[in-house]
């Protein structure tokens, strides 16, 4: 990796940290200006002594109620399938084309944490390690920086997506890319989580000999939670390549998973998919294994 590339990568990370610092400062000022809430332990002067005693008893009883283990497990499973939750995810994606030629078989190991830059801002970097029949190396670093806003039906987010061309020439576009990102997650149901994540990236710098990039990427999100775990739409991305005759990739398939209870709970899933591709490109078969480590107290924004 060249010194110039290291400097560029450092500048991208520095810009993200600057955005987080500004967000924290704004939130801290809002907290300072907000009205101080009354102490719930102090009696309400507008109520009688009997009414105050009844309220204290209600709070004490609620504080000692035993937690519903099944409800907790269901909530943990639902939160852990939210793409904006604060998680550290490792996945292994295996794919092959219909020809099953050695040159068309690949494994991609993906490290993808979700980092809380501030109370309402998350950064989701993704670094792939790609293994083919003749080479193993890293791909380009992908960065998704999203500001989350809670709404009545769930949450929506806006931000930027970008790619840093640090990968091997075989696995890299050799182009710096950036563009807007939008996200919506619907949480009105305890059993169904659905939404969509989308972003479009344009190339703006990089090797002059490399092809320009203009790609729309979107990921439909749909997960149904049951007593044993969950199932849902495959979490592979659909793409439209505007620069190459609008070539599209649409993955079809299902994923299945469950949360294993432990000191640090583990969400494990497997997904099967068949990607439809047009413009003469071969369709692709794939399977994806994912392990996600959960910190329950960090899941909610």
C-alpha positions in Angstrom: 0.0 0.0 0.0 1.5 3.4 -1.0 2.0 6.3 1.4 -0.4 8.4 -0.6 -3.1 5.8 -0.2 -2.5 5.6 3.6 -2.8 9.4 3.8 -6.1 9.3 1.9 -7.5 6.6 4.1 -6.4 8.5 7.3 -8.2 11.6 6.0 -11.4 9.7 5.4 -11.4 8.3 8.9 -10.4 11.7 10.4 -13.4 13.3 8.6 -15.7 10.7 10.1 -14.4 11.3 13.6 -14.8 15.1 13.1 -18.5 14.5 12.1 -19.0 12.4 15.2 -17.4 15.1 17.5 -19.7 17.8 16.1 -22.7 15.5 16.6 -21.7 14.8 20.2 -21.2 18.6 20.9 -24.7 19.4 19.5 -26.3 16.6 21.6 -24.4 17.7 24.7 -25.7 21.3 24.3 -29.3 20.0 23.8 -29.0 18.0 27.0 -27.7 21.0 28.9 -30.6 23.2 27.6 -33.3 20.6 28.3 -35.6 21.0 31.2 -34.6 19.2 34.4 -37.0 16.4 35.1 -38.4 16.0 38.6 -37.1 13.3 40.9 -39.5 10.4 40.7 -38.7 9.5 44.3 -39.9 12.9 45.6 -43.6 13.2 46.5 -45.9 15.2 44.2 -47.3 18.1 46.2 -50.4 18.1 44.1 -51.4 14.7 45.3 -52.5 13.5 48.7 -50.3 11.4 51.0 -52.3 8.3 50.2 -52.0 8.9 46.4 -48.3 9.5 46.8 -47.9 6.3 48.8 -49.8 4.3 46.1 -47.5 5.6 43.4 -44.4 4.7 45.3 -45.7 1.2 45.8 -46.5 0.8 42.1 -42.9 1.8 41.2 -41.4 -0.6 43.8 -43.5 -3.4 42.5 -42.6 -2.7 38.9 -38.9 -2.6 39.7 -39.0 -6.1 41.3 -41.0 -7.8 38.6 -39.1 -10.8 37.2 -38.1 -10.3 33.5 -39.9 -12.3 30.9 -37.1 -14.4 29.5 -38.9 -15.3 26.2 -39.8 -11.6 25.6 -36.1 -10.6 26.2 -34.9 -13.3 23.8 -37.3 -12.2 21.2 -36.4 -8.5 21.6 -32.7 -9.4 21.4 -33.2 -11.4 18.2 -35.2 -8.6 16.6 -32.6 -5.9 17.5 -29.7 -8.1 16.4 -31.2 -8.3 12.8 -31.4 -4.5 12.6 -28.6 -3.3 10.3 -28.2 -0.1 12.4 -27.6 -2.0 15.7 -24.2 -1.7 17.3 -22.8 -5.1 16.3 -19.6 -6.8 15.2 -20.2 -9.2 12.3 -18.1 -11.8 10.6 -19.4 -13.5 7.5 -18.3 -16.0 4.9 -19.9 -15.8 1.5 -19.3 -18.7 -1.0 -20.5 -18.3 -4.6 -20.1 -20.0 -7.9 -21.6 -19.5 -11.4 -23.5 -22.2 -13.3 -20.3 -23.4 -15.1 -18.7 -24.4 -11.7 -15.3 -23.7 -13.2 -12.5 -23.2 -10.7 -12.1 -19.7 -11.9 -15.8 -18.9 -11.1 -15.6 -20.1 -7.5 -14.9 -17.6 -4.7 -15.0 -17.2 -0.9 -15.4 -13.7 0.6 -14.7 -13.3 4.3 -16.2 -10.0 5.5 -15.4 -8.1 8.7 -18.2 -5.6 9.3 -18.6 -3.8 12.6 -21.2 -1.1 13.3 -19.5 1.7 15.3 -21.4 4.3 17.4 -19.7 7.6 16.5 -22.4 9.4 18.5 -25.8 8.8 20.0 -27.5 9.2 16.6 -24.6 8.5 14.2 -23.2 5.0 13.2 -20.3 4.1 10.9 -20.5 0.7 9.2 -17.1 -0.1 7.6 -16.7 -3.4 5.7 -13.4 -5.0 4.7 -13.5 -8.1 2.5 -10.9 -10.7 2.2 -11.4 -12.6 -1.0 -10.2 -16.1 -1.9 -10.3 -17.5 -5.4 -8.5 -20.5 -7.0 -5.4 -18.5 -7.8 -5.3 -15.6 -5.3 -6.2 -14.4 -1.8 -6.1 -10.7 -0.9 -8.2 -7.9 0.5 -10.8 -5.9 -1.5 -11.7 -2.2 -1.3 -12.7 -0.8 2.1 -16.4 0.2 2.1 -17.7 2.9 4.5 -21.3 3.7 5.4 -21.9 6.7 7.7 -25.5 7.1 8.7 -27.4 9.5 11.0 -30.3 7.7 12.6 -33.6 9.5 13.5 -36.3 7.7 15.4 -39.9 8.0 14.0 -43.2 6.6 15.2 -43.0 3.5 12.9 -39.3 2.8 13.5 -36.3 4.7 12.3 -34.9 6.3 9.2 -31.4 7.4 8.3 -29.5 9.5 5.9 -25.8 9.8 5.2 -23.0 8.9 2.8 -21.5 5.8 1.4 -17.9 5.6 0.1 -15.3 3.1 -1.1 -11.5 3.4 -0.6 -9.5 1.6 -3.2 -7.0 -0.3 -1.0 -7.7 -3.7 -2.5 -5.5 -5.8 -4.7 -5.8 -4.9 -8.4 -7.8 -8.1 -9.1 -10.4 -7.3 -6.5 -10.4 -3.4 -6.6 -12.1 -0.8 -8.8 -9.0 1.4 -8.3 -11.4 4.3 -7.9 -12.4 6.5 -5.0 -16.2 6.5 -4.7 -18.8 8.4 -2.7 -22.5 9.1 -2.8 -25.7 9.6 -0.7 -27.3 6.8 1.4 -30.8 6.4 2.7 -32.3 3.9 5.2 -35.7 3.1 6.6 -36.5 0.4 9.2 -40.1 -0.4 10.2 -40.4 -1.7 13.8 -44.2 -1.5 14.3 -44.4 -5.3 14.7 -42.7 -7.5 17.3 -42.4 -10.3 14.9 -41.6 -8.7 11.5 -38.7 -6.3 10.8 -38.7 -4.7 7.4 -37.1 -1.8 5.5 -34.6 -0.9 2.8 -31.1 0.4 2.6 -29.9 2.1 -0.6 -27.0 4.2 -1.8 -25.5 5.3 -5.1 -21.7 5.7 -5.5 -19.9 7.7 -8.2 -16.1 7.6 -8.8 -14.3 10.9 -8.4 -10.6 10.0 -8.2 -8.2 7.1 -8.7 -6.3 5.5 -11.5 -7.0 7.2 -14.8 -6.8 3.8 -16.6 -9.5 2.3 -14.4 -13.2 2.5 -15.5 -15.4 5.1 -14.0 -18.0 3.9 -11.5 -21.7 4.8 -11.1 -23.5 2.0 -9.3 -26.8 2.0 -7.4 -26.9 -0.6 -4.5 -30.0 -1.4 -2.5 -30.8 -4.1 0.1 -34.4 -5.0 0.9 -34.7 -5.9 4.6 -37.3 -8.4 5.8 -37.0 -10.7 8.8 -39.7 -12.7 10.5 -39.1 -13.8 14.1 -40.5 -17.1 15.5 -40.2 -19.1 18.7 -37.0 -21.0 17.4 -35.3 -18.1 15.7 -35.9 -16.1 12.5 -36.0 -16.3 8.8 -36.2 -13.7 6.1 -35.1 -12.3 2.7 -31.4 -12.9 1.8 -29.2 -10.0 3.0 -27.3 -9.8 -0.3 -27.3 -6.5 -2.2 -29.1 -5.8 -5.5 -27.2 -3.5 -7.9 -27.7 -1.5 -11.1 -24.5 -0.5 -13.0 -25.4 2.7 -14.8 -22.0 2.8 -16.6 -22.3 -0.7 -18.1 -25.5 -0.8 -20.0 -27.6 -0.8 -16.8 -26.4 -4.3 -15.8 -28.4 -5.5 -12.9 -27.9 -8.2 -10.1 -31.0 -9.3 -8.2 -30.4 -11.9 -5.4 -33.3 -14.2 -4.6 -33.3 -16.5 -1.5 -33.8 -16.9 2.2 -31.7 -16.7 5.3 -32.3 -18.5 8.6 -30.8 -17.8 12.0 -31.1 -17.8 15.8 -29.5 -16.2 18.8 -27.4 -18.3 21.2 -27.6 -17.1 24.8 -24.2 -16.5 26.5 -22.4 -13.8 28.4 -21.9 -12.3 25.0 -24.8 -13.6 22.9 -24.1 -14.8 19.4 -26.5 -14.4 16.4 -25.7 -17.1 13.8 -27.4 -17.4 10.4 -27.1 -19.1 7.1 -28.5 -17.8 3.8 -29.0 -19.4 0.4 -29.5 -17.3 -2.7 -29.6 -17.3 -6.5 -28.6 -14.0 -8.1 -30.2 -13.1 -11.4 -28.0 -11.1 -13.8 -28.7 -9.7 -17.2 -26.8 -8.5 -20.2 -25.2 -11.8 -20.9 -23.7 -12.3 -17.4 -23.9 -15.7 -15.7 -26.3 -16.2 -12.9 -24.7 -17.0 -9.5 -25.5 -19.5 -6.8 -24.3 -18.7 -3.3 -24.4 -19.5 0.4 -23.5 -17.1 3.2 -22.6 -17.9 6.9 -22.8 -15.1 9.4 -21.7 -14.8 13.0 -22.7 -11.6 14.9 -21.5 -10.9 18.4 -24.1 -8.9 20.5 -23.7 -6.4 23.3 -27.3 -6.1 24.5 -26.9 -2.7 26.3 -25.5 -1.2 23.0 -28.2 -2.3 20.6 -30.7 0.6 20.8 -30.0 4.2 19.8 
